[in-house]
Amino acid sequence: MRHLLRRCYTCKIYTLKQECPRCHGLTHDPHPPKFSPDDRYARYRIADRYKADSGGYKQE
């Protein structure tokens, strides 16, 4: 299922659009991914997130 609600990176307002109506910045999906205790790839996804965060700002 695809989420319709989006959140602006800079001004933190919620919208339904890909671009923020207030500041014209990018928006992202504010909902966390589903959690599964049997996730075989969680280790790689977490390692990728920390590797990307150390290089600066990452856009989703």
CHARMM-style PDB file with segment names, atoms N, HN, CA, C and O in Angstrom:
ATOM      1  N   MET     1       0.830  -1.177   0.000  1.00  0.00      PROA
ATOM      2  CA  MET     1       0.000   0.000   0.000  1.00  0.00      PROA
ATOM      3  C   MET     1       0.877   1.244   0.000  1.00  0.00      PROA
ATOM      4  O   MET     1       1.874   1.322   0.719  1.00  0.00      PROA
ATOM      5  N   ARG     2       0.498   2.187  -0.797  1.00  0.00      PROA
ATOM      6  HN  ARG     2      -0.311   2.124  -1.381  1.00  0.00      PROA
ATOM      7  CA  ARG     2       1.268   3.413  -0.912  1.00  0.00      PROA
ATOM      8  C   ARG     2       0.661   4.489  -0.026  1.00  0.00      PROA
ATOM      9  O   ARG     2      -0.555   4.679  -0.007  1.00  0.00      PROA
ATOM     10  N   HSD     3       1.514   5.188   0.704  1.00  0.00      PROA
ATOM     11  HN  HSD     3       2.501   5.033   0.688  1.00  0.00      PROA
ATOM     12  CA  HSD     3       1.048   6.257   1.574  1.00  0.00      PROA
ATOM     13  C   HSD     3       0.911   7.549   0.770  1.00  0.00      PROA
ATOM     14  O   HSD     3       1.756   7.849  -0.074  1.00  0.00      PROA
ATOM     15  N   LEU     4      -0.133   8.301   1.026  1.00  0.00      PROA
ATOM     16  HN  LEU     4      -0.819   8.057   1.712  1.00  0.00      PROA
ATOM     17  CA  LEU     4      -0.357   9.548   0.312  1.00  0.00      PROA
ATOM     18  C   LEU     4       0.217  10.754   1.053  1.00  0.00      PROA
ATOM     19  O   LEU     4       0.617  11.734   0.423  1.00  0.00      PROA
ATOM     20  N   LEU     5       0.260  10.692   2.364  1.00  0.00      PROA
ATOM     21  HN  LEU     5      -0.065   9.896   2.875  1.00  0.00      PROA
ATOM     22  CA  LEU     5       0.725  11.815   3.171  1.00  0.00      PROA
ATOM     23  C   LEU     5       2.237  11.948   3.049  1.00  0.00      PROA
ATOM     24  O   LEU     5       2.960  10.955   3.114  1.00  0.00      PROA
ATOM     25  N   ARG     6       2.712  13.179   2.872  1.00  0.00      PROA
ATOM     26  HN  ARG     6       2.124  13.986   2.819  1.00  0.00      PROA
ATOM     27  CA  ARG     6       4.135  13.443   2.746  1.00  0.00      PROA
ATOM     28  C   ARG     6       4.510  14.589   3.676  1.00  0.00      PROA
ATOM     29  O   ARG     6       3.646  15.369   4.078  1.00  0.00      PROA
ATOM     30  N   ARG     7       5.801  14.700   4.023  1.00  0.00      PROA
ATOM     31  HN  ARG     7       6.503  14.067   3.696  1.00  0.00      PROA
ATOM     32  CA  ARG     7       6.270  15.729   4.941  1.00  0.00      PROA
ATOM     33  C   ARG     7       7.464  16.446   4.333  1.00  0.00      PROA
ATOM     34  O   ARG     7       8.335  15.820   3.730  1.00  0.00      PROA
ATOM     35  N   CYS     8       7.497  17.748   4.494  1.00  0.00      PROA
ATOM     36  HN  CYS     8       6.789  18.257   4.984  1.00  0.00      PROA
ATOM     37  CA  CYS     8       8.574  18.567   3.949  1.00  0.00      PROA
ATOM     38  C   CYS     8       9.840  18.399   4.804  1.00  0.00      PROA
ATOM     39  O   CYS     8       9.759  18.314   6.029  1.00  0.00      PROA
ATOM     40  N   TYR     9      11.001  18.352   4.152  1.00  0.00      PROA
ATOM     41  HN  TYR     9      11.067  18.421   3.157  1.00  0.00      PROA
ATOM     42  CA  TYR     9      12.269  18.229   4.872  1.00  0.00      PROA
ATOM     43  C   TYR     9      12.599  19.494   5.656  1.00  0.00      PROA
ATOM     44  O   TYR     9      13.067  19.414   6.792  1.00  0.00      PROA
ATOM     45  N   THR    10      12.360  20.654   5.063  1.00  0.00      PROA
ATOM     46  HN  THR    10      11.980  20.719   4.141  1.00  0.00      PROA
ATOM     47  CA  THR    10      12.833  21.893   5.666  1.00  0.00      PROA
ATOM     48  C   THR    10      11.839  22.536   6.622  1.00  0.00      PROA
ATOM     49  O   THR    10      12.206  22.870   7.748  1.00  0.00      PROA
ATOM     50  N   CYS    11      10.575  22.719   6.200  1.00  0.00      PROA
ATOM     51  HN  CYS    11      10.276  22.447   5.285  1.00  0.00      PROA
ATOM     52  CA  CYS    11       9.636  23.439   7.079  1.00  0.00      PROA
ATOM     53  C   CYS    11       8.735  22.503   7.880  1.00  0.00      PROA
ATOM     54  O   CYS    11       7.900  22.979   8.649  1.00  0.00      PROA
ATOM     55  N   LYS    12       8.877  21.197   7.724  1.00  0.00      PROA
ATOM     56  HN  LYS    12       9.555  20.810   7.099  1.00  0.00      PROA
ATOM     57  CA  LYS    12       8.208  20.177   8.552  1.00  0.00      PROA
ATOM     58  C   LYS    12       6.681  20.208   8.493  1.00  0.00      PROA
ATOM     59  O   LYS    12       6.028  19.802   9.454  1.00  0.00      PROA
ATOM     60  N   ILE    13       6.091  20.685   7.380  1.00  0.00      PROA
ATOM     61  HN  ILE    13       6.622  21.015   6.599  1.00  0.00      PROA
ATOM     62  CA  ILE    13       4.643  20.644   7.250  1.00  0.00      PROA
ATOM     63  C   ILE    13       4.242  19.413   6.445  1.00  0.00      PROA
ATOM     64  O   ILE    13       5.039  18.889   5.666  1.00  0.00      PROA
ATOM     65  N   TYR    14       3.022  18.958   6.632  1.00  0.00      PROA
ATOM     66  HN  TYR    14       2.375  19.384   7.265  1.00  0.00      PROA
ATOM     67  CA  TYR    14       2.502  17.800   5.929  1.00  0.00      PROA
ATOM     68  C   TYR    14       1.707  18.248   4.715  1.00  0.00      PROA
ATOM     69  O   TYR    14       1.002  19.257   4.759  1.00  0.00      PROA
ATOM     70  N   THR    15       1.825  17.490   3.628  1.00  0.00      PROA
ATOM     71  HN  THR    15       2.397  16.671   3.592  1.00  0.00      PROA
ATOM     72  CA  THR    15       1.130  17.807   2.398  1.00  0.00      PROA
ATOM     73  C   THR    15       0.872  16.505   1.633  1.00  0.00      PROA
ATOM     74  O   THR    15       1.354  15.442   2.024  1.00  0.00      PROA
ATOM     75  N   LEU    16       0.126  16.598   0.565  1.00  0.00      PROA
ATOM     76  HN  LEU    16      -0.265  17.462   0.248  1.00  0.00      PROA
ATOM     77  CA  LEU    16      -0.121  15.448  -0.304  1.00  0.00      PROA
ATOM     78  C   LEU    16       0.700  15.526  -1.591  1.00  0.00      PROA
ATOM     79  O   LEU    16       0.627  14.629  -2.432  1.00  0.00      PROA
ATOM     80  N   LYS    17       1.474  16.586  -1.744  1.00  0.00      PROA
ATOM     81  HN  LYS    17       1.534  17.315  -1.062  1.00  0.00      PROA
ATOM     82  CA  LYS    17       2.218  16.825  -2.978  1.00  0.00      PROA
ATOM     83  C   LYS    17       3.674  16.411  -2.846  1.00  0.00      PROA
ATOM     84  O   LYS    17       4.195  16.273  -1.740  1.00  0.00      PROA
ATOM     85  N   GLN    18       4.331  16.211  -3.999  1.00  0.00      PROA
ATOM     86  HN  GLN    18       3.907  16.323  -4.898  1.00  0.00      PROA
ATOM     87  CA  GLN    18       5.751  15.864  -4.030  1.00  0.00      PROA
ATOM     88  C   GLN    18       6.627  17.070  -3.677  1.00  0.00      PROA
ATOM     89  O   GLN    18       7.758  16.906  -3.220  1.00  0.00      PROA
ATOM     90  N   GLU    19       6.107  18.263  -3.887  1.00  0.00      PROA
ATOM     91  HN  GLU    19       5.188  18.396  -4.258  1.00  0.00      PROA
ATOM     92  CA  GLU    19       6.833  19.492  -3.600  1.00  0.00      PROA
ATOM     93  C   GLU    19       6.073  20.287  -2.547  1.00  0.00      PROA
ATOM     94  O   GLU    19       4.847  20.381  -2.604  1.00  0.00      PROA
ATOM     95  N   CYS    20       6.779  20.850  -1.604  1.00  0.00      PROA
ATOM     96  HN  CYS    20       7.775  20.774  -1.557  1.00  0.00      PROA
ATOM     97  CA  CYS    20       6.163  21.624  -0.521  1.00  0.00      PROA
ATOM     98  C   CYS    20       5.519  22.897  -1.077  1.00  0.00      PROA
ATOM     99  O   CYS    20       6.168  23.631  -1.822  1.00  0.00      PROA
ATOM    100  N   PRO    21       4.252  23.175  -0.729  1.00  0.00      PROA
ATOM    101  CA  PRO    21       3.609  24.386  -1.231  1.00  0.00      PROA
ATOM    102  C   PRO    21       4.139  25.666  -0.579  1.00  0.00      PROA
ATOM    103  O   PRO    21       3.981  26.748  -1.144  1.00  0.00      PROA
ATOM    104  N   ARG    22       4.762  25.565   0.591  1.00  0.00      PROA
ATOM    105  HN  ARG    22       4.890  24.686   1.050  1.00  0.00      PROA
ATOM    106  CA  ARG    22       5.250  26.748   1.297  1.00  0.00      PROA
ATOM    107  C   ARG    22       6.657  27.137   0.846  1.00  0.00      PROA
ATOM    108  O   ARG    22       6.897  28.290   0.488  1.00  0.00      PROA
ATOM    109  N   CYS    23       7.581  26.184   0.861  1.00  0.00      PROA
ATOM    110  HN  CYS    23       7.386  25.248   1.151  1.00  0.00      PROA
ATOM    111  CA  CYS    23       8.981  26.522   0.553  1.00  0.00      PROA
ATOM    112  C   CYS    23       9.475  25.919  -0.765  1.00  0.00      PROA
ATOM    113  O   CYS    23      10.611  26.177  -1.162  1.00  0.00      PROA
ATOM    114  N   HSD    24       8.656  25.131  -1.445  1.00  0.00      PROA
ATOM    115  HN  HSD    24       7.733  24.922  -1.122  1.00  0.00      PROA
ATOM    116  CA  HSD    24       8.981  24.482  -2.720  1.00  0.00      PROA
ATOM    117  C   HSD    24      10.156  23.511  -2.591  1.00  0.00      PROA
ATOM    118  O   HSD    24      10.902  23.302  -3.548  1.00  0.00      PROA
ATOM    119  N   GLY    25      10.314  22.924  -1.410  1.00  0.00      PROA
ATOM    120  HN  GLY    25       9.707  23.094  -0.634  1.00  0.00      PROA
ATOM    121  CA  GLY    25      11.358  21.933  -1.188  1.00  0.00      PROA
ATOM    122  C   GLY    25      10.829  20.524  -1.417  1.00  0.00      PROA
ATOM    123  O   GLY    25       9.647  20.338  -1.708  1.00  0.00      PROA
ATOM    124  N   LEU    26      11.692  19.548  -1.289  1.00  0.00      PROA
ATOM    125  HN  LEU    26      12.652  19.699  -1.053  1.00  0.00      PROA
ATOM    126  CA  LEU    26      11.314  18.148  -1.467  1.00  0.00      PROA
ATOM    127  C   LEU    26      10.559  17.628  -0.248  1.00  0.00      PROA
ATOM    128  O   LEU    26      10.772  18.094   0.871  1.00  0.00      PROA
ATOM    129  N   THR    27       9.683  16.666  -0.473  1.00  0.00      PROA
ATOM    130  HN  THR    27       9.510  16.287  -1.382  1.00  0.00      PROA
ATOM    131  CA  THR    27       8.960  16.022   0.612  1.00  0.00      PROA
ATOM    132  C   THR    27       9.327  14.548   0.649  1.00  0.00      PROA
ATOM    133  O   THR    27       9.839  14.005  -0.331  1.00  0.00      PROA
ATOM    134  N   HSD    28       9.066  13.897   1.782  1.00  0.00      PROA
ATOM    135  HN  HSD    28       8.651  14.337   2.578  1.00  0.00      PROA
ATOM    136  CA  HSD    28       9.351  12.469   1.912  1.00  0.00      PROA
ATOM    137  C   HSD    28       8.194  11.791   2.630  1.00  0.00      PROA
ATOM    138  O   HSD    28       7.327  12.458   3.196  1.00  0.00      PROA
ATOM    139  N   ASP    29       8.185  10.475   2.604  1.00  0.00      PROA
ATOM    140  HN  ASP    29       8.888   9.933   2.144  1.00  0.00      PROA
ATOM    141  CA  ASP    29       7.162   9.673   3.253  1.00  0.00      PROA
ATOM    142  C   ASP    29       7.472   9.606   4.748  1.00  0.00      PROA
ATOM    143  O   ASP    29       8.524   9.084   5.117  1.00  0.00      PROA
ATOM    144  N   PRO    30       6.595  10.118   5.630  1.00  0.00      PROA
ATOM    145  CA  PRO    30       6.911  10.157   7.060  1.00  0.00      PROA
ATOM    146  C   PRO    30       6.671   8.832   7.785  1.00  0.00      PROA
ATOM    147  O   PRO    30       7.020   8.709   8.959  1.00  0.00      PROA
ATOM    148  N   HSD    31       6.093   7.854   7.123  1.00  0.00      PROA
ATOM    149  HN  HSD    31       5.809   7.954   6.170  1.00  0.00      PROA
ATOM    150  CA  HSD    31       5.768   6.592   7.772  1.00  0.00      PROA
ATOM    151  C   HSD    31       6.995   5.680   7.813  1.00  0.00      PROA
ATOM    152  O   HSD    31       7.721   5.586   6.824  1.00  0.00      PROA
ATOM    153  N   PRO    32       7.235   5.009   8.935  1.00  0.00      PROA
ATOM    154  CA  PRO    32       8.372   4.091   9.011  1.00  0.00      PROA
ATOM    155  C   PRO    32       8.090   2.819   8.218  1.00  0.00      PROA
ATOM    156  O   PRO    32       6.926   2.482   8.006  1.00  0.00      PROA
ATOM    157  N   PRO    33       9.120   2.108   7.775  1.00  0.00      PROA
ATOM    158  CA  PRO    33       8.892   0.849   7.069  1.00  0.00      PROA
ATOM    159  C   PRO    33       8.339  -0.213   8.008  1.00  0.00      PROA
ATOM    160  O   PRO    33       8.489  -0.115   9.226  1.00  0.00      PROA
ATOM    161  N   LYS    34       7.710  -1.212   7.445  1.00  0.00      PROA
ATOM    162  HN  LYS    34       7.588  -1.292   6.456  1.00  0.00      PROA
ATOM    163  CA  LYS    34       7.162  -2.292   8.269  1.00  0.00      PROA
ATOM    164  C   LYS    34       8.289  -3.047   8.946  1.00  0.00      PROA
ATOM    165  O   LYS    34       9.370  -3.209   8.379  1.00  0.00      PROA
ATOM    166  N   PHE    35       8.036  -3.504  10.150  1.00  0.00      PROA
ATOM    167  HN  PHE    35       7.159  -3.373  10.611  1.00  0.00      PROA
ATOM    168  CA  PHE    35       9.023  -4.258  10.908  1.00  0.00      PROA
ATOM    169  C   PHE    35       8.697  -5.736  10.859  1.00  0.00      PROA
ATOM    170  O   PHE    35       7.542  -6.134  11.012  1.00  0.00      PROA
ATOM    171  N   SER    36       9.707  -6.537  10.649  1.00  0.00      PROA
ATOM    172  HN  SER    36      10.646  -6.215  10.524  1.00  0.00      PROA
ATOM    173  CA  SER    36       9.548  -7.980  10.675  1.00  0.00      PROA
ATOM    174  C   SER    36      10.734  -8.578  11.434  1.00  0.00      PROA
ATOM    175  O   SER    36      11.879  -8.273  11.099  1.00  0.00      PROA
ATOM    176  N   PRO    37      10.499  -9.413  12.436  1.00  0.00      PROA
ATOM    177  CA  PRO    37      11.624 -10.018  13.161  1.00  0.00      PROA
ATOM    178  C   PRO    37      12.404 -11.006  12.302  1.00  0.00      PROA
ATOM    179  O   PRO    37      13.534 -11.356  12.642  1.00  0.00      PROA
ATOM    180  N   ASP    38      11.825 -11.456  11.205  1.00  0.00      PROA
ATOM    181  HN  ASP    38      10.907 -11.171  10.928  1.00  0.00      PROA
ATOM    182  CA  ASP    38      12.504 -12.414  10.321  1.00  0.00      PROA
ATOM    183  C   ASP    38      13.170 -11.726   9.135  1.00  0.00      PROA
ATOM    184  O   ASP    38      13.441 -12.376   8.125  1.00  0.00      PROA
ATOM    185  N   ASP    39      13.437 -10.434   9.233  1.00  0.00      PROA
ATOM    186  HN  ASP    39      13.216  -9.906  10.054  1.00  0.00      PROA
ATOM    187  CA  ASP    39      14.034  -9.684   8.139  1.00  0.00      PROA
ATOM    188  C   ASP    39      15.492 -10.100   7.972  1.00  0.00      PROA
ATOM    189  O   ASP    39      16.324  -9.855   8.846  1.00  0.00      PROA
ATOM    190  N   ARG    40      15.787 -10.725   6.851  1.00  0.00      PROA
ATOM    191  HN  ARG    40      15.111 -10.924   6.141  1.00  0.00      PROA
ATOM    192  CA  ARG    40      17.143 -11.214   6.606  1.00  0.00      PROA
ATOM    193  C   ARG    40      18.098 -10.115   6.158  1.00  0.00      PROA
ATOM    194  O   ARG    40      19.314 -10.282   6.252  1.00  0.00      PROA
ATOM    195  N   TYR    41      17.566  -8.986   5.668  1.00  0.00      PROA
ATOM    196  HN  TYR    41      16.578  -8.851   5.591  1.00  0.00      PROA
ATOM    197  CA  TYR    41      18.403  -7.944   5.096  1.00  0.00      PROA
ATOM    198  C   TYR    41      18.517  -6.711   5.980  1.00  0.00      PROA
ATOM    199  O   TYR    41      19.056  -5.697   5.536  1.00  0.00      PROA
ATOM    200  N   ALA    42      18.033  -6.763   7.203  1.00  0.00      PROA
ATOM    201  HN  ALA    42      17.596  -7.587   7.563  1.00  0.00      PROA
ATOM    202  CA  ALA    42      18.065  -5.608   8.092  1.00  0.00      PROA
ATOM    203  C   ALA    42      19.496  -5.151   8.367  1.00  0.00      PROA
ATOM    204  O   ALA    42      19.762  -3.951   8.434  1.00  0.00      PROA
ATOM    205  N   ARG    43      20.394  -6.077   8.523  1.00  0.00      PROA
ATOM    206  HN  ARG    43      20.178  -7.052   8.469  1.00  0.00      PROA
ATOM    207  CA  ARG    43      21.786  -5.734   8.817  1.00  0.00      PROA
ATOM    208  C   ARG    43      22.379  -4.881   7.691  1.00  0.00      PROA
ATOM    209  O   ARG    43      23.081  -3.906   7.958  1.00  0.00      PROA
ATOM    210  N   TYR    44      22.101  -5.243   6.440  1.00  0.00      PROA
ATOM    211  HN  TYR    44      21.531  -6.035   6.223  1.00  0.00      PROA
ATOM    212  CA  TYR    44      22.645  -4.502   5.302  1.00  0.00      PROA
ATOM    213  C   TYR    44      21.980  -3.129   5.160  1.00  0.00      PROA
ATOM    214  O   TYR    44      22.645  -2.154   4.809  1.00  0.00      PROA
ATOM    215  N   ARG    45      20.683  -3.049   5.428  1.00  0.00      PROA
ATOM    216  HN  ARG    45      20.143  -3.841   5.713  1.00  0.00      PROA
ATOM    217  CA  ARG    45      19.971  -1.790   5.314  1.00  0.00      PROA
ATOM    218  C   ARG    45      20.449  -0.802   6.386  1.00  0.00      PROA
ATOM    219  O   ARG    45      20.619   0.383   6.102  1.00  0.00      PROA
ATOM    220  N   ILE    46      20.661  -1.276   7.595  1.00  0.00      PROA
ATOM    221  HN  ILE    46      20.523  -2.239   7.826  1.00  0.00      PROA
ATOM    222  CA  ILE    46      21.145  -0.423   8.680  1.00  0.00      PROA
ATOM    223  C   ILE    46      22.573   0.039   8.400  1.00  0.00      PROA
ATOM    224  O   ILE    46      22.902   1.203   8.627  1.00  0.00      PROA
ATOM    225  N   ALA    47      23.418  -0.859   7.912  1.00  0.00      PROA
ATOM    226  HN  ALA    47      23.151  -1.805   7.728  1.00  0.00      PROA
ATOM    227  CA  ALA    47      24.791  -0.498   7.581  1.00  0.00      PROA
ATOM    228  C   ALA    47      24.820   0.537   6.465  1.00  0.00      PROA
ATOM    229  O   ALA    47      25.631   1.462   6.498  1.00  0.00      PROA
ATOM    230  N   ASP    48      23.947   0.388   5.485  1.00  0.00      PROA
ATOM    231  HN  ASP    48      23.288  -0.364   5.459  1.00  0.00      PROA
ATOM    232  CA  ASP    48      23.870   1.346   4.387  1.00  0.00      PROA
ATOM    233  C   ASP    48      23.419   2.709   4.887  1.00  0.00      PROA
ATOM    234  O   ASP    48      23.927   3.733   4.431  1.00  0.00      PROA
ATOM    235  N   ARG    49      22.477   2.735   5.815  1.00  0.00      PROA
ATOM    236  HN  ARG    49      22.064   1.903   6.185  1.00  0.00      PROA
ATOM    237  CA  ARG    49      21.979   4.004   6.360  1.00  0.00      PROA
ATOM    238  C   ARG    49      23.093   4.740   7.097  1.00  0.00      PROA
ATOM    239  O   ARG    49      23.253   5.947   6.914  1.00  0.00      PROA
ATOM    240  N   TYR    50      23.872   4.033   7.933  1.00  0.00      PROA
ATOM    241  HN  TYR    50      23.742   3.053   8.082  1.00  0.00      PROA
ATOM    242  CA  TYR    50      24.936   4.693   8.677  1.00  0.00      PROA
ATOM    243  C   TYR    50      26.070   5.122   7.755  1.00  0.00      PROA
ATOM    244  O   TYR    50      26.708   6.147   7.996  1.00  0.00      PROA
ATOM    245  N   LYS    51      26.325   4.358   6.714  1.00  0.00      PROA
ATOM    246  HN  LYS    51      25.807   3.525   6.518  1.00  0.00      PROA
ATOM    247  CA  LYS    51      27.356   4.731   5.762  1.00  0.00      PROA
ATOM    248  C   LYS    51      26.935   5.993   5.004  1.00  0.00      PROA
ATOM    249  O   LYS    51      27.760   6.875   4.768  1.00  0.00      PROA
ATOM    250  N   ALA    52      25.668   6.086   4.624  1.00  0.00      PROA
ATOM    251  HN  ALA    52      24.997   5.369   4.816  1.00  0.00      PROA
ATOM    252  CA  ALA    52      25.166   7.252   3.892  1.00  0.00      PROA
ATOM    253  C   ALA    52      25.080   8.471   4.808  1.00  0.00      PROA
ATOM    254  O   ALA    52      25.362   9.584   4.365  1.00  0.00      PROA
ATOM    255  N   ASP    53      24.697   8.290   6.074  1.00  0.00      PROA
ATOM    256  HN  ASP    53      24.468   7.386   6.434  1.00  0.00      PROA
ATOM    257  CA  ASP    53      24.580   9.419   6.999  1.00  0.00      PROA
ATOM    258  C   ASP    53      25.930  10.022   7.346  1.00  0.00      PROA
ATOM    259  O   ASP    53      26.005  11.211   7.657  1.00  0.00      PROA
ATOM    260  N   SER    54      26.982   9.248   7.301  1.00  0.00      PROA
ATOM    261  HN  SER    54      26.921   8.282   7.049  1.00  0.00      PROA
ATOM    262  CA  SER    54      28.286   9.797   7.639  1.00  0.00      PROA
ATOM    263  C   SER    54      28.798  10.731   6.556  1.00  0.00      PROA
ATOM    264  O   SER    54      29.662  11.567   6.818  1.00  0.00      PROA
ATOM    265  N   GLY    55      28.272  10.598   5.333  1.00  0.00      PROA
ATOM    266  HN  GLY    55      27.570   9.918   5.120  1.00  0.00      PROA
ATOM    267  CA  GLY    55      28.710  11.455   4.235  1.00  0.00      PROA
ATOM    268  C   GLY    55      27.960  12.751   4.131  1.00  0.00      PROA
ATOM    269  O   GLY    55      28.323  13.596   3.313  1.00  0.00      PROA
ATOM    270  N   GLY    56      26.934  12.949   4.919  1.00  0.00      PROA
ATOM    271  HN  GLY    56      26.639  12.263   5.584  1.00  0.00      PROA
ATOM    272  CA  GLY    56      26.175  14.190   4.870  1.00  0.00      PROA
ATOM    273  C   GLY    56      24.679  13.922   4.851  1.00  0.00      PROA
ATOM    274  O   GLY    56      24.213  12.911   5.378  1.00  0.00      PROA
ATOM    275  N   TYR    57      23.938  14.820   4.248  1.00  0.00      PROA
ATOM    276  HN  TYR    57      24.316  15.641   3.820  1.00  0.00      PROA
ATOM    277  CA  TYR    57      22.480  14.780   4.232  1.00  0.00      PROA
ATOM    278  C   TYR    57      22.004  13.808   3.172  1.00  0.00      PROA
ATOM    279  O   TYR    57      22.400  13.924   2.013  1.00  0.00      PROA
ATOM    280  N   LYS    58      21.162  12.849   3.541  1.00  0.00      PROA
ATOM    281  HN  LYS    58      20.840  12.755   4.483  1.00  0.00      PROA
ATOM    282  CA  LYS    58      20.660  11.855   2.599  1.00  0.00      PROA
ATOM    283  C   LYS    58      19.171  12.118   2.360  1.00  0.00      PROA
ATOM    284  O   LYS    58      18.404  12.259   3.313  1.00  0.00      PROA
ATOM    285  N   GLN    59      18.763  12.184   1.091  1.00  0.00      PROA
ATOM    286  HN  GLN    59      19.386  12.069   0.317  1.00  0.00      PROA
ATOM    287  CA  GLN    59      17.367  12.351   0.739  1.00  0.00      PROA
ATOM    288  C   GLN    59      16.764  11.007   0.420  1.00  0.00      PROA
ATOM    289  O   GLN    59      17.386  10.190  -0.259  1.00  0.00      PROA
ATOM    290  N   GLU    60      15.556  10.764   0.904  1.00  0.00      PROA
ATOM    291  HN  GLU    60      15.051  11.427   1.456  1.00  0.00      PROA
ATOM    292  CA  GLU    60      14.909   9.485   0.655  1.00  0.00      PROA
ATOM    293  C   GLU    60      13.954   9.602  -0.492  1.00  0.00      PROA
ATOM    294  OT1 GLU    60      13.305   8.622  -0.858  1.00  0.00      PROA
TER     295      GLU     60
END
